[in-house]
Amino acid sequence: MPSAPESAIDDAPLSGTVVDVDVAQEMETSFLEYAYSVIYSRALPDARDGLKPVQRRILYMMSDMGLRPDRGHVKSARVVGEVMGKLHPHGDGAIYDAMVRMAQSFSLRLPLIDGHGNFGSLDDGPAAARYTEARLAPSALTLTSSLDEDVVDFEPNYDGQLQQPTVLPAAYPNLLVNGASGIAVGMATNMAPHNLVEVVAAARHLLEDPEASLEDLMKHVPGPDLPSGGIIVGLDGVKDAYRTGRGSFKTRAKVDIEQLGPRKTGLVVTELPYGVGPEKVIEKIKDAVTGKKLVGISNVIDLSDRKHGMRLVIELKNGFNPNAVLAQLYKLTPMEDSFGINNVCLVEGQPQTLGLVDLLRVYVDHRLSVVRRRTSFRLGRKKDRLHLVEGLLLALVDIDEVIEIIRSSDQAAEAKRRLVQVFDLSEVQAEYILELRLRQLTKFSRIELERERDELTAAIAELEAILASDARLREVVSEELQALAEEHGTPRRTVLKKKADDAPLKGTSMPIAEGSAKKAPLSLKIADDPCLAVLTATGLIGRTLTRDPLPEGASRSKHDVLASVVPTTARAEIAVVTSRGRMLRLPVLDMPAFTEGSRGAPTFASGGKAADYAALEKGESVVALVPLDSVLAIGTRRGVVKRLNPEYPLNSDEWEAIALKGDDTVVAALPAPNESDVAFLTRRGQMLRFPASAVRPQGRTAAGMAGVKLAEGDEVITFGRIDPGVPSVVVTLSQPDDALPGLAQPTVKISDAEEFPVKGRATAGVRAHRFLKGEDGLQLGRIGAAPALASSKAGVHRVLPGDFGRRDGSGIPVQSAVDVLGGTLALPAAPPAETPAEASSD
């Protein structure tokens, strides 16, 4: 349609006339106006203060209302009403949404509003404005400070009745610290939050060196610091964003592998990617498990609260590799998310995409302008005040004449004119003198005025020096930034990693090698690798990652005096033997894995309490760990011995291993092939050694047979095995029975097991220890492979004598109390296990 001439449109009456316009041109013009309005007035932040117009108006209005951090909270609806009525002619919903975001600690790295009430969570929205209350946060005061000192330009509000700032003074780089997001017409912005201390350090470096490079600034700002913490993996995208303004990086949840119970392992999520809530993660996990895309997970529990923060517990099924399950979680759920950086912001009213250097440079220039204008304003005020003080001091020199001039004048105007003529004052000074109160004419007031004059003169000199020197101005800005960072700065929350698997997860027993996720996927199920099941003499239980003995020269750590060591595999089962003669089935995978200490040696203190892995009765204790495929020898306190055939029920997790009589208890249980000898050691110092083949293997319900003949009042303290060709020792420890605990000096003797002759079963044996005066019996003993180790109840190592003593000799005093005796992983290989068929042939 042809357009009408402009003159015809201009001359057309207001109504009753149809004006022809070009639709394409009208749409283009209207769309451009709308797009500009959205870009400039709604969606994009200003590069100087990092705020969108609605955010700036909220903070300015709250400051104008006096809602400081030291004042009480007011209803959010009141703030929204003031902002909407005076500065922001849009819906209250948009204003309240912007206000809520500025109060959320999980949205902003440094929240600007102190909210009281339900301001929402990552999964739920906030309460209505009539239910919540708000006031300015301390950090917001630094954004609005000095607004009354002509530091920024003001503009009329939407109806021209009020004034509002075009930008806030912004005492810190808010755009970089808190980030921003918004969708305009044809463009969008998405900026990551950063750490205040790091950003301030970079800004100060740029103030000192305006030509600083990106590499120089990245030494201070290595990467984003997200409010939710988490882990950023891969920094190449971050560097691209710092260089060009566009880039992306991946964020991962922070996860620890924890032992949730005696037989339950779990992944504990303590931090999630930015903007991801626990409910969203739980929903995705359930969908993946239902769709059979994700296996190995038995339950997901959200234990998050305000007191303890994020804690999402993902329970794993037994037999699944936690690292492999975690890799699947990263792949299939929002526990790994991508953040795209698009640094679009307004610079002098125009949208631009800026890198790190340009963002900081724009802010630094703004802050220099603010401080320069503030200094000029303060200089003018102080000069005006100094002018008045000097005039008053002139008048006070002859105050009587001043009073006479005022009294003799008919009008105030005449008095002011005469004061100007007589004392050579300005009209401003004369007016000020006329307004003085009589009490200000005292001698003390003169002293105060002279002190004030000197202070004003010094302050004016300092302000003039700042304005006269660009270096001094930059120094002032830098000092203010440093003071603000010290007051409001917090430690970094987000961990930065160049690669996804730079380090193993805390607490994991199966570390992932660097880059292994790219080379080969991890098996979801734990491999049936050889390992050792271990029971320490102090009652801890666990499994090693290999069957290797302790490395040569490995330093000792707590609790590595061992009571039982069972060669097995990760997915096998072993048994626990209790003091009441019961056997309890125990999957090796249910046992905690020992972490590695110095030189690759297992740290046995990282194990779990044996009692937590066995359903014990009152007064019952764990005696030993044993394999399920070997003939076992069991020795009791009353001297009974039993060799047990490995014929255990397949569908039961516990059964009786020996039928005990009276108050008898089991003191030891261990594999005993025909080739070995077994031995008893009694409290009276007698030891009996006889062939294991002398004891016929029996079934589970049998009560065993006589092992050692005990004298009246005597009892067995230990039971052990001596293998042919394996160096073995007998350790005996005695101390006075009436000594106070921890004060007696025990005597210890280590003897070569070969000195003890083989006797017949059910005999009294031979003497193994000669008691000194005051010693009535043995407190501890051990029979087994060398070397022997000792420790306290707390697992601290004790030194034993290095030389062998005579079989029937006395012990050697040791300095520290010994509470437990045991062996080590550095054991020679045991003879082949005896099969049931071999046992029955005897």
GIMOCOR-V277772 format. One record per residue. PSI is psi in whole degrees, -180 to 180 (* if undefined). OMEGA is omega as a letter, one per 20 degrees, with the letter a starting at -180 (* if undefined). D_LAST is the distance of its C-alpha to the last C-alpha in Angstrom with 1 decimal. Layout:
# GIMOCOR-V277772
PSI OMEGA D_LAST
PSI OMEGA D_LAST
This chain:
# GIMOCOR-V277772
129 a 114.9
143 a 117.5
152 r 117.6
153 r 120.7
148 a 122.7
-37 a 121.7
-35 r 125.2
-37 r 125.1
-42 a 121.9
-35 a 123.2
-5 a 126.5
144 r 124.9
162 a 125.4
-26 a 122.4
159 r 122.3
3 a 123.7
136 r 123.0
125 a 120.1
126 r 119.1
128 r 117.4
159 r 114.5
118 a 112.1
-43 a 108.7
-43 r 106.6
-40 r 108.4
-43 r 108.1
-42 r 104.4
-45 a 103.8
-45 a 105.8
-40 a 104.2
-41 r 100.7
-40 r 101.2
-41 r 102.6
-44 a 99.7
-43 r 97.2
-40 r 98.9
-43 a 98.9
-43 a 95.1
-47 a 94.3
-36 a 96.6
-1 a 96.6
-54 a 93.2
-31 a 90.2
140 r 90.3
158 r 90.1
137 a 92.5
-18 a 91.1
-51 a 92.7
-3 r 91.4
19 a 88.6
146 r 90.0
162 a 91.2
-43 a 94.6
-38 r 93.1
-42 a 90.7
-41 a 93.6
-36 r 95.8
-49 a 93.2
-40 r 92.6
-42 a 96.4
-40 r 97.3
-36 r 94.6
-41 r 95.9
-31 r 99.4
-7 r 98.3
27 a 97.0
66 a 93.4
165 a 92.0
-24 a 88.5
4 r 90.1
170 r 91.7
161 r 90.3
151 r 88.9
162 a 91.2
137 r 90.6
-34 a 89.6
-33 r 92.1
-42 r 94.9
-46 r 93.9
-41 r 93.7
-43 r 97.1
-44 a 98.7
-44 a 97.3
-39 a 98.3
-30 a 101.8
-34 a 102.8
-33 a 100.9
94 a 98.7
61 r 100.4
-177 a 97.2
149 r 94.9
-26 r 93.2
-44 r 89.8
-39 a 90.0
-45 a 91.0
-38 r 88.3
-43 r 85.6
-38 r 86.7
-41 r 86.8
-44 a 83.3
-36 a 81.8
-11 r 83.4
-7 a 81.6
119 a 78.1
-20 r 75.9
-5 r 73.6
-42 a 76.6
142 r 78.4
-31 r 77.0
89 a 79.8
146 a 81.0
-16 a 84.8
136 r 85.1
102 a 83.5
146 r 82.7
116 a 82.1
-166 a 80.5
99 r 78.5
22 r 79.3
173 r 76.5
-175 r 73.1
-22 a 71.6
-18 a 70.9
151 r 73.8
172 a 77.5
167 r 79.6
166 r 81.5
158 a 85.2
-25 a 87.7
-13 a 89.0
-16 a 85.7
161 r 84.9
159 a 86.7
159 r 87.1
170 a 88.7
142 r 88.6
158 r 85.6
-36 a 86.3
-29 a 85.7
-29 r 88.4
-33 r 91.0
-21 r 90.7
-31 a 91.5
0 a 94.7
149 r 95.9
18 r 99.4
-24 a 100.6
12 a 103.8
27 r 104.6
43 a 105.6
-22 r 102.5
165 r 102.2
150 r 104.6
157 r 105.2
159 r 106.2
152 r 107.6
-171 a 105.3
-26 r 105.6
7 r 108.9
7 a 110.4
-23 a 110.6
167 r 107.8
147 r 106.4
150 a 102.8
142 r 101.1
-24 r 100.5
152 r 97.4
156 a 95.8
-35 r 95.9
89 a 92.0
-7 r 91.0
160 a 87.7
81 a 86.7
-34 a 85.8
-41 r 85.4
-37 a 82.6
-46 a 81.0
-10 r 80.9
-174 r 81.1
157 r 82.9
145 r 82.6
153 r 85.2
117 r 86.4
-159 r 90.1
112 r 92.0
2 r 90.8
163 r 88.6
163 r 85.9
145 r 84.5
101 a 81.0
137 a 80.6
145 r 77.4
157 r 77.5
171 r 77.0
131 a 76.5
-45 a 79.7
-42 a 79.0
-42 a 78.2
-41 r 81.3
-40 r 83.6
-41 r 82.4
-41 r 83.2
-40 r 86.6
-37 r 87.4
-39 r 86.4
-34 r 88.8
-38 a 91.5
-37 a 91.2
89 a 90.9
-18 a 92.6
20 a 91.6
145 a 87.8
171 r 85.6
-40 r 82.8
-37 r 80.2
-43 a 81.8
-32 a 81.7
-14 r 78.1
-26 r 77.0
-35 a 78.1
86 a 77.2
-20 a 73.9
173 r 73.5
157 r 74.0
98 a 72.7
146 a 72.1
-33 a 72.5
0 a 69.1
-125 a 67.3
-169 a 64.6
130 r 63.9
122 a 66.3
128 a 64.6
107 a 66.7
2 r 69.9
-43 r 71.8
-34 r 73.3
-43 r 74.4
-37 r 76.1
-43 a 77.9
-38 r 79.1
-28 a 80.4
-43 a 82.2
-14 a 83.7
-6 r 83.3
139 r 80.9
178 r 77.1
157 r 73.8
162 r 70.5
140 r 67.2
142 r 66.1
153 r 62.6
150 r 61.2
120 a 59.5
138 r 55.9
143 r 53.0
119 a 49.4
153 r 48.3
104 a 45.2
-26 a 46.8
-178 a 43.9
-32 a 40.2
30 a 39.4
125 r 42.8
147 a 44.6
162 r 48.3
122 a 51.3
114 a 54.0
119 a 57.5
-16 r 60.0
139 a 62.8
162 r 64.1
158 a 66.5
124 r 70.2
3 a 71.6
128 a 68.2
159 a 67.3
-35 a 63.9
-36 r 64.9
-40 r 65.6
-45 r 62.2
-42 r 60.4
-43 r 62.4
-37 r 61.6
-45 r 57.9
-41 r 57.8
-42 a 59.8
-38 r 57.4
-42 r 54.3
-40 r 56.0
5 r 57.0
27 r 53.4
-20 a 54.8
126 a 52.8
164 r 49.1
1 a 46.7
129 r 49.1
-27 a 48.3
156 r 51.4
125 a 54.5
129 r 56.1
109 r 59.4
20 a 59.4
142 r 62.7
173 a 65.3
-29 a 68.4
-45 a 66.7
-8 r 63.6
-158 a 64.9
131 r 63.0
96 r 59.3
115 a 58.0
120 r 54.2
106 a 52.5
137 a 49.0
149 r 46.4
152 r 43.6
140 r 40.1
1 a 39.1
139 a 42.6
115 a 44.0
-39 r 46.8
-37 r 48.9
-41 r 48.8
-41 r 49.9
-40 r 52.6
-39 r 53.8
-37 r 54.2
-42 r 56.0
-35 a 58.4
-37 a 59.1
-9 a 59.5
169 r 61.0
10 r 63.9
-15 r 61.5
125 a 62.9
160 r 66.6
139 r 69.4
118 r 72.6
119 r 75.7
130 r 78.3
91 a 81.9
72 r 84.2
126 a 87.4
172 a 89.9
127 r 93.6
112 a 95.4
40 r 99.1
0 a 98.9
134 r 97.3
130 r 93.7
153 r 91.9
118 a 88.3
145 r 87.6
-175 a 84.8
-43 a 83.7
-46 a 86.5
-38 r 89.2
-45 r 87.9
-36 a 87.9
-41 r 91.3
-43 r 92.9
-45 a 91.6
-42 r 92.6
-41 r 96.1
-45 a 96.3
-37 r 95.3
-41 r 97.8
-43 a 100.5
-48 a 99.5
-36 r 99.6
-46 r 102.8
-38 r 104.5
-41 r 103.2
-41 r 104.5
-41 r 107.9
-47 a 108.1
-36 r 107.2
-44 r 109.6
-42 r 112.4
-42 a 111.7
-35 r 111.6
-40 r 114.9
-43 r 116.5
-40 r 115.4
-37 r 116.5
-42 r 119.9
-42 a 120.3
-42 r 119.2
-40 r 121.7
-41 r 124.5
-38 r 123.7
-36 r 123.7
-41 a 127.1
-35 a 128.4
-18 r 127.1
-41 r 129.1
68 a 132.3
-29 r 131.0
-42 r 134.4
-37 r 136.2
-45 a 133.5
-40 r 134.0
-41 r 137.8
-42 a 137.6
-41 a 135.5
-33 a 137.8
-4 r 140.9
139 a 139.7
-34 a 140.7
161 r 137.7
-35 r 134.2
-39 r 135.1
-39 r 138.0
-42 r 135.7
-41 a 133.1
-42 a 135.9
-36 r 137.4
-39 r 134.0
-40 a 133.4
-43 a 136.8
-45 a 136.8
5 a 133.2
50 r 132.6
162 r 129.6
165 r 128.2
-35 r 128.6
-43 a 124.9
-41 a 125.2
-42 r 128.3
-41 a 126.8
-40 r 123.7
-39 r 126.0
-26 a 128.0
2 a 124.7
150 r 123.7
152 a 123.3
-34 a 125.3
-15 r 122.3
0 a 121.1
11 a 124.2
167 r 122.8
-38 r 122.2
-37 r 118.4
-35 r 118.5
-41 r 120.2
-43 r 117.4
-40 r 114.8
-39 r 116.8
-39 r 117.0
-42 r 113.2
-39 r 112.7
-43 a 115.0
-42 r 113.1
-42 r 109.8
-40 r 111.2
-42 r 112.6
-42 a 109.2
-39 r 107.4
-40 r 110.0
-41 r 109.6
-44 a 105.8
-39 r 106.2
-35 r 108.8
-38 r 106.4
-44 a 103.7
-26 a 106.1
-16 a 107.5
121 r 104.2
-36 r 101.6
-41 r 99.1
-39 r 99.7
-45 r 99.4
-35 r 96.0
-41 r 94.9
-46 r 95.8
-43 a 93.9
-42 r 90.9
-40 r 90.9
-39 r 91.2
-43 r 88.2
-43 r 86.1
-39 r 87.0
-40 r 86.2
-38 r 82.8
-31 a 81.9
-41 a 83.0
-6 a 81.4
149 r 78.7
159 r 75.0
158 r 71.9
140 r 70.7
-35 a 68.5
131 r 67.6
135 r 65.1
131 r 66.3
134 r 63.9
-34 r 65.0
160 a 62.0
-34 a 59.9
51 r 56.7
-29 a 57.9
150 r 55.3
158 r 52.1
147 r 52.5
127 r 52.1
-7 a 48.7
145 r 47.1
-3 a 43.7
79 a 44.4
145 r 47.7
130 r 49.8
152 a 51.1
128 r 54.9
5 a 56.3
-27 a 52.9
-27 r 54.3
-29 a 56.7
-45 a 54.3
134 r 51.5
147 r 50.9
145 r 48.0
135 a 45.2
-38 a 45.5
143 a 41.7
132 a 39.7
151 a 37.6
61 a 33.9
151 r 33.9
144 r 31.1
-179 r 31.5
130 r 30.0
130 a 29.8
137 r 30.8
119 r 31.2
159 r 33.6
-17 r 33.5
7 r 36.9
16 r 35.5
152 a 36.6
150 r 34.6
-178 r 35.2
145 r 34.2
166 a 35.3
-16 r 36.9
175 r 34.8
9 a 31.5
142 r 33.7
177 r 33.3
134 r 36.4
148 a 39.2
129 r 39.9
8 a 42.6
138 r 42.4
145 a 44.1
145 r 42.3
174 a 43.2
147 r 42.7
11 a 39.3
26 r 37.2
115 a 35.0
142 r 31.8
-39 a 29.1
139 r 26.9
119 a 26.9
112 r 25.1
129 a 25.6
-164 r 26.6
163 a 29.6
-33 a 32.9
14 a 32.4
-178 r 28.7
145 r 27.5
-171 r 25.5
153 r 25.1
130 r 26.8
130 a 25.1
169 a 27.7
-19 r 28.3
15 r 28.2
19 r 24.6
153 r 25.8
134 a 24.8
128 a 27.8
138 a 27.8
111 r 30.0
137 a 31.4
-34 a 31.8
-25 r 35.3
-15 a 36.2
142 r 35.7
147 r 38.8
131 r 38.9
135 r 39.6
163 a 42.9
137 r 43.3
-140 a 45.1
139 r 46.3
31 r 45.1
4 a 42.9
142 r 40.6
143 r 39.6
99 a 41.6
-19 r 39.1
-14 r 42.0
3 r 42.7
-179 r 39.6
163 r 39.7
131 a 38.7
-35 a 35.1
-22 r 36.4
-15 a 38.6
5 r 35.7
135 r 33.8
88 a 35.3
151 r 34.9
171 a 36.1
129 r 38.5
-1 a 37.0
149 r 33.8
162 r 32.8
128 a 30.6
-43 a 27.8
160 r 26.0
137 a 25.7
153 r 22.2
162 r 21.2
0 a 20.3
17 a 17.7
153 r 15.2
128 a 12.6
149 r 15.0
129 a 15.2
130 r 18.2
140 a 20.2
169 a 23.2
-29 r 26.5
11 r 25.8
16 r 22.8
140 r 20.1
143 r 16.9
135 r 14.8
127 a 12.2
126 r 13.6
139 a 12.5
61 r 15.5
84 a 16.9
152 r 20.5
134 a 23.7
-28 a 25.8
21 a 29.1
144 r 28.8
-6 r 29.4
151 a 27.9
169 a 25.3
130 r 23.8
-26 r 20.7
139 r 20.5
103 a 22.7
150 a 24.8
138 r 26.8
-134 a 30.4
20 a 31.5
149 r 28.1
158 r 27.6
133 r 25.0
-24 a 25.8
155 r 23.4
137 a 20.7
157 r 19.1
141 a 16.4
89 r 13.5
168 a 11.1
-31 a 8.5
-16 a 11.6
164 r 13.8
149 r 15.0
157 a 16.4
143 r 19.7
146 r 22.2
127 a 26.0
166 a 28.3
-30 r 32.0
5 r 33.0
17 r 31.7
142 r 28.5
132 r 25.3
125 r 21.8
129 r 19.2
161 a 15.7
142 r 12.4
-31 a 10.8
-14 r 7.3
-7 r 9.2
116 a 9.5
131 r 7.4
141 a 8.8
171 r 11.9
-179 a 14.9
-33 a 18.2
-4 a 20.0
155 a 17.7
0 a 19.3
-167 a 16.5
171 a 16.4
130 r 18.5
-52 a 18.1
143 r 21.3
120 a 24.0
140 r 27.2
165 a 30.7
130 a 33.3
-4 a 34.6
160 r 31.8
162 a 29.5
135 r 27.0
-22 r 28.9
159 a 26.2
132 a 22.4
-174 a 21.2
143 r 18.9
118 a 19.4
143 r 18.4
135 r 18.7
0 r 22.1
121 r 23.4
122 a 26.3
156 a 25.5
159 r 27.9
122 a 28.2
130 r 31.4
140 a 33.0
131 a 36.3
153 r 38.6
161 a 42.1
135 a 44.5
-29 a 43.6
9 a 47.3
147 r 48.1
145 a 49.6
132 r 47.5
-7 a 48.2
-25 a 50.3
149 r 47.8
106 a 46.8
157 r 43.0
137 a 41.4
141 r 38.3
134 r 36.1
124 a 33.7
150 r 31.4
128 a 29.2
-25 a 25.5
-14 r 25.0
-14 a 27.4
120 a 24.9
155 r 22.7
126 a 19.0
-178 r 19.0
152 r 16.9
149 r 16.1
23 r 19.0
178 a 21.6
-15 a 24.8
-158 a 24.1
166 a 27.2
133 a 30.4
-6 a 30.4
131 r 34.1
124 a 37.3
142 r 39.6
175 a 43.3
129 a 46.2
-14 r 46.1
127 a 42.4
-14 a 40.4
175 r 37.0
137 r 35.1
-36 a 36.1
156 r 33.7
159 r 30.6
138 r 28.3
120 r 25.1
-171 a 24.3
146 r 25.6
154 j 29.2
161 r 31.9
144 r 32.3
159 r 35.1
155 r 37.1
173 r 39.8
179 r 42.0
-29 a 41.6
1 r 43.9
8 a 41.6
132 a 43.9
143 r 42.2
146 a 42.3
129 r 42.2
159 r 39.6
143 a 40.1
-20 a 39.6
152 r 38.7
144 r 35.6
168 r 36.3
153 a 35.0
-45 a 31.8
24 a 33.8
177 r 37.0
168 a 39.1
169 r 39.4
130 r 42.2
140 r 44.6
156 a 44.6
-38 a 47.7
153 r 46.4
138 r 44.3
127 a 40.7
-29 a 39.2
149 r 35.9
148 r 33.4
-166 a 31.2
-157 a 30.5
173 r 32.0
-21 a 31.6
60 a 31.8
142 r 28.1
157 r 26.3
134 r 24.0
158 r 20.5
159 a 17.4
143 a 16.5
144 a 15.0
131 r 11.4
160 r 11.6
-34 a 10.3
-41 r 9.1
-38 a 7.0
-41 a 5.7
-25 a 5.3
-21 r 3.8
* * 0.0
